[in-house]
């Protein structure tokens, strides 16, 4: 009888130990992988890249020769109104989404993006400043500024323009959470330039960024991001389709892999300790 009682007690202890061990492992994983932070950071970076797409769609080579041989502006939906004013080499374009306008990638915008640039025909460059006015993306609000140096190939050569982008944007959530994106990225346009079609444009993104999250005015976290394998941005898709970046703060480091080219909202996070976690992109 005592033997049976002892055996039952040992079996029960084993079950309880396994249950507690599983709970401890889950708790450790949740502590080690700050999923919510990473999803918010990735969303903020993605919104920054999407604004770069929109700005790129309206900035053109202002030389008369280029205007006569190529359609440079990428077509935006009919619900977008673009107002252009020019003073010499300085051009201003207001991209107005009204109370709501959905682009070809399924993202709904409202408010305005203001793009101002100075065209330098000799250097084949445009110095661009991008701002916002009551800009909303779905249920988020975006404020801030970008400075872009965009360079075209020589007029008698083929090729696509490339850009260097300095960003300082804040993405405001209804909950009071804010995500600030700063840093310098490069954009190599590799397909679609000159067709006028939004969907066939492809850009490779490199560089480094920092994402800081705040609740109201209190700093919560700071993450450093380094793109280690160029991010592939296909304008027809709202998400990054491939590429890798590293991210870290004082307590955590990992890599985020965006996949092999499929348009989906998944990315694979691998921590420095080897743990993996699928991240859902927003």
One Martini backbone bead per residue (centre of mass of N, CA, C, O) as a GRO file, in nm:
protein
  282
    1UNK     BB    1   0.059   0.062  -0.022
    2UNK     BB    2   0.298   0.254   0.009
    3UNK     BB    3   0.399   0.217  -0.278
    4UNK     BB    4   0.152   0.339  -0.420
    5UNK     BB    5   0.161   0.615  -0.288
    6UNK     BB    6   0.447   0.690  -0.380
    7UNK     BB    7   0.396   0.664  -0.684
    8UNK     BB    8   0.170   0.876  -0.700
    9UNK     BB    9   0.335   1.112  -0.589
   10UNK     BB   10   0.553   1.108  -0.809
   11UNK     BB   11   0.367   1.152  -1.049
   12UNK     BB   12   0.247   1.422  -0.952
   13UNK     BB   13   0.517   1.572  -0.934
   14UNK     BB   14   0.590   1.546  -1.233
   15UNK     BB   15   0.350   1.705  -1.342
   16UNK     BB   16   0.400   1.966  -1.184
   17UNK     BB   17   0.689   2.014  -1.287
   18UNK     BB   18   0.618   2.032  -1.588
   19UNK     BB   19   0.417   2.265  -1.568
   20UNK     BB   20   0.609   2.469  -1.436
   21UNK     BB   21   0.826   2.453  -1.655
   22UNK     BB   22   0.650   2.555  -1.888
   23UNK     BB   23   0.576   2.825  -1.758
   24UNK     BB   24   0.868   2.923  -1.728
   25UNK     BB   25   0.939   2.916  -2.028
   26UNK     BB   26   0.719   3.114  -2.120
   27UNK     BB   27   0.811   3.347  -1.943
   28UNK     BB   28   1.098   3.368  -2.054
   29UNK     BB   29   1.019   3.423  -2.347
   30UNK     BB   30   0.853   3.681  -2.293
   31UNK     BB   31   1.093   3.833  -2.164
   32UNK     BB   32   1.297   3.799  -2.411
   33UNK     BB   33   1.041   3.861  -2.612
   34UNK     BB   34   0.932   4.177  -2.724
   35UNK     BB   35   0.681   4.171  -2.929
   36UNK     BB   36   0.536   4.445  -2.915
   37UNK     BB   37   0.780   4.621  -2.973
   38UNK     BB   38   0.855   4.499  -3.252
   39UNK     BB   39   0.588   4.559  -3.397
   40UNK     BB   40   0.598   4.867  -3.359
   41UNK     BB   41   0.870   4.917  -3.493
   42UNK     BB   42   0.803   4.793  -3.772
   43UNK     BB   43   0.567   4.983  -3.831
   44UNK     BB   44   0.722   5.252  -3.825
   45UNK     BB   45   0.919   5.184  -4.052
   46UNK     BB   46   0.708   5.124  -4.271
   47UNK     BB   47   0.577   5.407  -4.277
   48UNK     BB   48   0.832   5.553  -4.360
   49UNK     BB   49   0.865   5.403  -4.633
   50UNK     BB   50   0.589   5.487  -4.755
   51UNK     BB   51   0.652   5.788  -4.769
   52UNK     BB   52   0.885   5.758  -4.964
   53UNK     BB   53   0.718   5.652  -5.197
   54UNK     BB   54   0.533   5.898  -5.233
   55UNK     BB   55   0.753   6.107  -5.281
   56UNK     BB   56   0.882   5.960  -5.529
   57UNK     BB   57   0.619   5.982  -5.717
   58UNK     BB   58   0.655   6.328  -5.749
   59UNK     BB   59   0.955   6.328  -5.816
   60UNK     BB   60   1.125   6.503  -6.078
   61UNK     BB   61   1.277   6.561  -6.365
   62UNK     BB   62   1.299   6.911  -6.462
   63UNK     BB   63   1.397   6.864  -6.728
   64UNK     BB   64   1.291   6.900  -7.049
   65UNK     BB   65   1.403   6.635  -7.171
   66UNK     BB   66   1.276   6.438  -6.965
   67UNK     BB   67   0.976   6.515  -7.007
   68UNK     BB   68   0.974   6.422  -7.322
   69UNK     BB   69   1.064   6.088  -7.263
   70UNK     BB   70   0.927   6.056  -6.961
   71UNK     BB   71   0.731   5.893  -6.719
   72UNK     BB   72   0.780   5.961  -6.375
   73UNK     BB   73   0.513   5.965  -6.255
   74UNK     BB   74   0.327   5.806  -6.025
   75UNK     BB   75   0.031   5.665  -6.005
   76UNK     BB   76  -0.247   5.782  -5.841
   77UNK     BB   77  -0.529   5.796  -5.714
   78UNK     BB   78  -0.818   5.982  -5.764
   79UNK     BB   79  -0.829   6.064  -5.443
   80UNK     BB   80  -0.577   6.225  -5.527
   81UNK     BB   81  -0.438   6.550  -5.470
   82UNK     BB   82  -0.224   6.758  -5.680
   83UNK     BB   83  -0.027   7.044  -5.593
   84UNK     BB   84   0.150   7.282  -5.799
   85UNK     BB   85   0.448   7.478  -5.736
   86UNK     BB   86   0.669   7.731  -5.894
   87UNK     BB   87   1.022   7.867  -5.839
   88UNK     BB   88   1.205   7.787  -6.055
   89UNK     BB   89   1.381   7.525  -5.894
   90UNK     BB   90   1.130   7.538  -5.708
   91UNK     BB   91   0.920   7.280  -5.564
   92UNK     BB   92   0.565   7.225  -5.485
   93UNK     BB   93   0.385   6.945  -5.327
   94UNK     BB   94   0.048   6.855  -5.265
   95UNK     BB   95  -0.071   6.568  -5.093
   96UNK     BB   96  -0.419   6.487  -5.107
   97UNK     BB   97  -0.644   6.259  -4.918
   98UNK     BB   98  -0.833   6.378  -4.740
   99UNK     BB   99  -1.055   6.171  -4.554
  100UNK     BB  100  -0.984   5.930  -4.767
  101UNK     BB  101  -0.729   5.701  -4.908
  102UNK     BB  102  -0.660   5.418  -5.111
  103UNK     BB  103  -0.408   5.238  -5.200
  104UNK     BB  104  -0.275   4.972  -5.381
  105UNK     BB  105  -0.169   4.844  -5.086
  106UNK     BB  106  -0.425   4.912  -4.872
  107UNK     BB  107  -0.362   5.197  -4.765
  108UNK     BB  108  -0.497   5.445  -4.550
  109UNK     BB  109  -0.535   5.792  -4.613
  110UNK     BB  110  -0.491   6.120  -4.459
  111UNK     BB  111  -0.441   6.423  -4.559
  112UNK     BB  112  -0.093   6.544  -4.578
  113UNK     BB  113   0.178   6.573  -4.814
  114UNK     BB  114   0.482   6.765  -4.822
  115UNK     BB  115   0.672   6.856  -5.120
  116UNK     BB  116   1.008   6.984  -5.140
  117UNK     BB  117   1.217   7.104  -5.421
  118UNK     BB  118   1.554   7.121  -5.562
  119UNK     BB  119   1.682   7.159  -5.880
  120UNK     BB  120   1.993   7.011  -6.021
  121UNK     BB  121   2.108   6.980  -6.333
  122UNK     BB  122   2.417   6.940  -6.308
  123UNK     BB  123   2.392   6.706  -6.071
  124UNK     BB  124   2.129   6.542  -6.078
  125UNK     BB  125   1.949   6.681  -5.836
  126UNK     BB  126   1.746   6.653  -5.529
  127UNK     BB  127   1.627   6.857  -5.271
  128UNK     BB  128   1.429   6.716  -5.007
  129UNK     BB  129   1.118   6.797  -4.838
  130UNK     BB  130   0.921   6.635  -4.583
  131UNK     BB  131   0.581   6.671  -4.482
  132UNK     BB  132   0.301   6.728  -4.255
  133UNK     BB  133  -0.081   6.731  -4.252
  134UNK     BB  134  -0.282   6.554  -4.083
  135UNK     BB  135  -0.162   6.259  -4.089
  136UNK     BB  136  -0.321   5.953  -4.179
  137UNK     BB  137  -0.301   5.591  -4.081
  138UNK     BB  138  -0.564   5.488  -4.032
  139UNK     BB  139  -0.533   5.514  -3.668
  140UNK     BB  140  -0.288   5.699  -3.734
  141UNK     BB  141  -0.037   5.949  -3.656
  142UNK     BB  142   0.178   6.174  -3.854
  143UNK     BB  143   0.491   6.325  -3.776
  144UNK     BB  144   0.734   6.539  -3.945
  145UNK     BB  145   1.059   6.471  -4.115
  146UNK     BB  146   1.229   6.489  -4.437
  147UNK     BB  147   1.555   6.427  -4.594
  148UNK     BB  148   1.638   6.427  -4.951
  149UNK     BB  149   1.877   6.272  -5.171
  150UNK     BB  150   1.845   6.282  -5.523
  151UNK     BB  151   1.979   6.071  -5.791
  152UNK     BB  152   2.056   6.086  -6.124
  153UNK     BB  153   2.140   5.989  -6.407
  154UNK     BB  154   2.258   6.059  -6.679
  155UNK     BB  155   2.082   6.163  -6.952
  156UNK     BB  156   2.259   5.946  -7.149
  157UNK     BB  157   2.170   5.733  -6.932
  158UNK     BB  158   2.091   5.472  -6.775
  159UNK     BB  159   1.868   5.426  -6.510
  160UNK     BB  160   1.820   5.489  -6.164
  161UNK     BB  161   1.730   5.639  -5.893
  162UNK     BB  162   1.877   5.762  -5.587
  163UNK     BB  163   1.870   5.761  -5.214
  164UNK     BB  164   1.891   5.978  -4.925
  165UNK     BB  165   1.754   5.933  -4.587
  166UNK     BB  166   1.624   6.160  -4.343
  167UNK     BB  167   1.463   6.080  -4.032
  168UNK     BB  168   1.169   6.235  -3.838
  169UNK     BB  169   0.926   6.042  -3.682
  170UNK     BB  170   0.580   6.023  -3.557
  171UNK     BB  171   0.384   5.762  -3.414
  172UNK     BB  172   0.042   5.780  -3.326
  173UNK     BB  173  -0.155   5.637  -3.084
  174UNK     BB  174  -0.460   5.615  -2.928
  175UNK     BB  175  -0.326   5.522  -2.639
  176UNK     BB  176  -0.043   5.723  -2.633
  177UNK     BB  177   0.151   5.589  -2.814
  178UNK     BB  178   0.491   5.649  -2.925
  179UNK     BB  179   0.687   5.644  -3.237
  180UNK     BB  180   1.029   5.709  -3.304
  181UNK     BB  181   1.193   5.783  -3.618
  182UNK     BB  182   1.542   5.752  -3.687
  183UNK     BB  183   1.768   5.822  -3.962
  184UNK     BB  184   1.964   5.651  -4.224
  185UNK     BB  185   1.882   5.588  -4.567
  186UNK     BB  186   1.866   5.382  -4.852
  187UNK     BB  187   1.756   5.405  -5.213
  188UNK     BB  188   1.716   5.150  -5.461
  189UNK     BB  189   1.608   5.166  -5.778
  190UNK     BB  190   1.518   4.854  -5.975
  191UNK     BB  191   1.202   4.904  -6.054
  192UNK     BB  192   0.953   5.091  -6.261
  193UNK     BB  193   1.080   5.326  -6.375
  194UNK     BB  194   0.865   5.516  -6.602
  195UNK     BB  195   0.568   5.371  -6.617
  196UNK     BB  196   0.342   5.490  -6.393
  197UNK     BB  197   0.332   5.233  -6.211
  198UNK     BB  198   0.299   5.135  -5.893
  199UNK     BB  199   0.324   4.805  -5.880
  200UNK     BB  200   0.636   4.783  -6.029
  201UNK     BB  201   0.786   4.886  -5.786
  202UNK     BB  202   1.140   4.869  -5.671
  203UNK     BB  203   1.313   4.868  -5.348
  204UNK     BB  204   1.624   4.918  -5.183
  205UNK     BB  205   1.709   4.899  -4.830
  206UNK     BB  206   1.930   5.085  -4.624
  207UNK     BB  207   2.078   5.106  -4.298
  208UNK     BB  208   1.981   5.319  -4.012
  209UNK     BB  209   1.788   5.295  -3.698
  210UNK     BB  210   1.566   5.454  -3.459
  211UNK     BB  211   1.347   5.338  -3.188
  212UNK     BB  212   1.114   5.524  -2.990
  213UNK     BB  213   0.918   5.478  -2.698
  214UNK     BB  214   0.609   5.634  -2.581
  215UNK     BB  215   0.422   5.745  -2.294
  216UNK     BB  216   0.366   6.013  -2.394
  217UNK     BB  217   0.662   6.147  -2.229
  218UNK     BB  218   0.762   5.854  -2.166
  219UNK     BB  219   1.029   5.658  -2.180
  220UNK     BB  220   1.061   5.310  -2.265
  221UNK     BB  221   1.227   5.264  -2.551
  222UNK     BB  222   1.539   5.161  -2.725
  223UNK     BB  223   1.615   5.096  -3.072
  224UNK     BB  224   1.852   4.943  -3.275
  225UNK     BB  225   1.891   4.959  -3.638
  226UNK     BB  226   2.027   4.716  -3.880
  227UNK     BB  227   2.083   4.668  -4.211
  228UNK     BB  228   2.216   4.355  -4.345
  229UNK     BB  229   1.982   4.308  -4.566
  230UNK     BB  230   1.823   4.428  -4.797
  231UNK     BB  231   1.522   4.577  -4.830
  232UNK     BB  232   1.230   4.474  -4.996
  233UNK     BB  233   1.029   4.707  -5.187
  234UNK     BB  234   0.699   4.649  -5.288
  235UNK     BB  235   0.444   4.855  -5.369
  236UNK     BB  236   0.208   4.637  -5.387
  237UNK     BB  237   0.312   4.601  -5.093
  238UNK     BB  238   0.289   4.679  -4.750
  239UNK     BB  239   0.536   4.492  -4.720
  240UNK     BB  240   0.812   4.345  -4.653
  241UNK     BB  241   0.963   4.066  -4.846
  242UNK     BB  242   1.277   4.118  -4.773
  243UNK     BB  243   1.528   4.073  -4.543
  244UNK     BB  244   1.763   4.213  -4.288
  245UNK     BB  245   1.769   4.284  -3.931
  246UNK     BB  246   1.904   4.444  -3.656
  247UNK     BB  247   1.829   4.439  -3.295
  248UNK     BB  248   1.869   4.668  -3.005
  249UNK     BB  249   1.939   4.680  -2.658
  250UNK     BB  250   2.045   4.656  -2.330
  251UNK     BB  251   1.874   4.348  -2.317
  252UNK     BB  252   1.846   4.309  -2.642
  253UNK     BB  253   1.887   4.070  -2.925
  254UNK     BB  254   1.831   4.056  -3.290
  255UNK     BB  255   1.673   3.912  -3.577
  256UNK     BB  256   1.499   4.015  -3.886
  257UNK     BB  257   1.309   3.816  -4.113
  258UNK     BB  258   1.114   3.878  -4.421
  259UNK     BB  259   1.204   3.661  -4.627
  260UNK     BB  260   1.150   3.535  -4.993
  261UNK     BB  261   0.910   3.748  -5.138
  262UNK     BB  262   0.653   3.741  -4.997
  263UNK     BB  263   0.326   3.872  -4.945
  264UNK     BB  264   0.338   3.930  -4.599
  265UNK     BB  265   0.288   3.947  -4.223
  266UNK     BB  266   0.579   3.804  -4.191
  267UNK     BB  267   0.837   3.739  -3.938
  268UNK     BB  268   1.164   3.632  -3.825
  269UNK     BB  269   1.276   3.584  -3.501
  270UNK     BB  270   1.621   3.596  -3.368
  271UNK     BB  271   1.795   3.541  -3.106
  272UNK     BB  272   2.103   3.532  -2.946
  273UNK     BB  273   2.005   3.237  -2.817
  274UNK     BB  274   1.805   3.103  -3.064
  275UNK     BB  275   1.539   3.203  -3.061
  276UNK     BB  276   1.206   3.179  -3.203
  277UNK     BB  277   0.972   3.419  -3.374
  278UNK     BB  278   0.674   3.511  -3.491
  279UNK     BB  279   0.595   3.807  -3.667
  280UNK     BB  280   0.342   4.052  -3.680
  281UNK     BB  281   0.257   4.262  -3.919
  282UNK     BB  282   0.092   4.599  -3.949
   0.00000   0.00000   0.00000
